[in-house]
Amino acid sequence: MENIVYDWIGGLHLIASIVALITGTLILAMAKGSEIHKKIGYIYVSAMLIVVATAFMIYRLFGGSGIFHWAAVVSGATLAGGMIPALLRTPDDWVILHFSFMYWSVLGLYAAFISEILVRVPESPFLEMVGFGTGGIMLVGGGWFYYRKDYWEAEFSN
């Protein structure tokens, strides 16, 4: 386990990431707007806040800021983009904004997960694996999002 987690911050980051992966997947798969959706959604958001915060405390890989810190900024932005409209219930199409940003938040988490796995392959080129993992997930997930977007907008507008 020492090759996966180096200190308590990494351990907290790992645990919160696993919780976010599970709850994010559940949220995408389940019916939207129910009480259970909201409860699991708040667990997801809480876990992601921990993931983002702890990401800024991990510097072992680059000895300073690196690509994953920029990814944490984007992750925090998609999380805020999804939650602010939901909490404020504005603008009128807040449900579409909430869904869209939260979808991309979970997709970004999947990309980070796949990238993390790929960079652990012995003698793999780091940035290429991150690019391949992130690009692959975003291409497939983004394609699915744009394929289904009109359907989802019609469904959530009712």
C-alpha positions in Angstrom: 0.0 0.0 0.0 3.0 2.3 0.5 3.3 2.8 -3.3 -0.3 4.0 -3.4 -0.5 6.1 -0.3 2.4 8.0 1.1 0.9 9.9 4.0 -2.5 10.7 5.7 -3.3 13.4 3.1 -2.9 10.8 0.3 -5.0 8.4 2.3 -7.8 10.9 2.8 -7.5 11.8 -0.9 -7.8 8.2 -1.9 -10.8 7.4 0.4 -12.7 10.6 -0.7 -12.0 9.7 -4.4 -13.4 6.2 -3.9 -16.5 7.6 -2.2 -16.9 10.2 -5.0 -16.5 7.5 -7.7 -19.2 5.4 -6.2 -21.7 8.2 -5.4 -21.0 10.0 -8.7 -21.8 6.8 -10.6 -24.9 6.2 -8.6 -26.1 9.8 -9.2 -25.6 9.4 -13.0 -27.5 6.1 -13.0 -30.5 6.9 -10.8 -33.6 9.0 -11.3 -33.0 12.7 -10.8 -34.6 15.0 -8.2 -35.6 12.4 -5.6 -34.6 12.7 -1.9 -32.1 9.9 -2.3 -30.6 11.7 -5.3 -30.1 14.8 -3.2 -28.7 12.9 -0.3 -26.2 10.9 -2.4 -25.5 14.1 -4.3 -24.4 15.9 -1.2 -22.2 13.0 -0.3 -20.6 13.3 -3.7 -20.1 17.0 -3.4 -18.6 16.6 0.1 -16.2 13.9 -1.1 -15.2 16.0 -4.2 -14.5 19.0 -2.0 -12.1 16.8 0.0 -10.6 15.4 -3.2 -10.0 18.9 -4.6 -8.7 20.3 -1.3 -6.3 17.4 -0.7 -5.1 17.6 -4.3 -3.6 21.0 -3.5 -1.7 19.4 -0.6 0.0 16.7 -2.6 3.3 17.8 -4.2 5.4 14.7 -4.2 5.0 13.9 -7.9 6.4 17.2 -9.3 7.9 18.8 -6.2 5.6 21.7 -6.8 2.4 22.4 -8.8 1.7 20.1 -11.7 -0.9 19.0 -14.2 -3.1 17.4 -11.5 -3.3 20.7 -9.6 -4.7 22.4 -12.8 -7.1 19.5 -13.1 -8.2 20.1 -9.5 -9.0 23.8 -10.4 -11.2 22.6 -13.3 -12.8 20.0 -11.0 -13.6 22.7 -8.5 -15.0 24.9 -11.2 -17.3 22.2 -12.6 -18.5 21.3 -9.1 -19.3 25.0 -8.4 -20.9 25.3 -11.8 -23.2 22.5 -10.9 -24.0 23.3 -7.3 -24.5 27.1 -7.4 -27.5 27.0 -9.8 -29.0 24.1 -7.8 -28.6 25.9 -4.4 -29.9 29.3 -5.7 -32.5 27.8 -8.1 -31.5 30.4 -10.7 -31.5 31.0 -13.6 -34.8 29.5 -14.9 -32.9 26.6 -16.6 -30.9 25.8 -13.5 -31.7 22.1 -13.7 -29.9 21.9 -17.1 -26.9 23.8 -15.8 -26.8 21.6 -12.7 -27.0 18.4 -14.7 -24.5 19.5 -17.3 -21.8 20.6 -14.9 -22.3 17.7 -12.5 -22.1 15.3 -15.5 -18.7 16.8 -16.5 -17.6 16.8 -12.8 -18.2 13.0 -12.7 -16.6 12.5 -16.1 -13.5 14.4 -14.9 -13.3 12.1 -11.9 -13.5 9.1 -14.2 -10.7 10.6 -16.3 -8.5 11.2 -13.2 -9.2 7.6 -12.1 -8.2 6.1 -15.5 -5.1 8.4 -15.7 -4.1 7.4 -12.2 -4.3 3.7 -13.2 -2.4 4.2 -16.5 0.5 6.2 -14.9 1.1 3.3 -12.5 1.9 0.9 -15.3 5.7 0.3 -15.0 7.8 2.3 -17.4 4.8 4.0 -19.0 5.3 7.6 -20.3 3.6 9.8 -17.7 2.1 12.6 -19.7 1.2 10.4 -22.6 -0.8 8.1 -20.2 -2.5 11.1 -18.6 -3.4 12.5 -22.0 -4.6 9.1 -23.3 -6.7 8.4 -20.2 -8.2 11.9 -19.9 -8.7 12.2 -23.7 -10.3 8.8 -24.0 -12.8 9.3 -21.2 -13.6 12.9 -22.3 -14.1 11.8 -25.9 -16.4 8.9 -25.1 -18.2 10.6 -22.3 -18.5 13.9 -24.1 -19.8 12.1 -27.2 -22.4 10.4 -25.1 -23.3 13.7 -23.4 -23.8 15.5 -26.7 -25.7 12.6 -28.2 -28.1 12.5 -25.3 -28.2 16.3 -24.5 -31.4 17.1 -26.3 -33.2 14.2 -24.8 -32.0 15.1 -21.3 -32.9 18.7 -21.7 -36.4 17.8 -22.7 -36.7 15.3 -19.8 -35.4 17.8 -17.2 -37.5 20.7 -18.6 -40.7 19.0 -17.6 
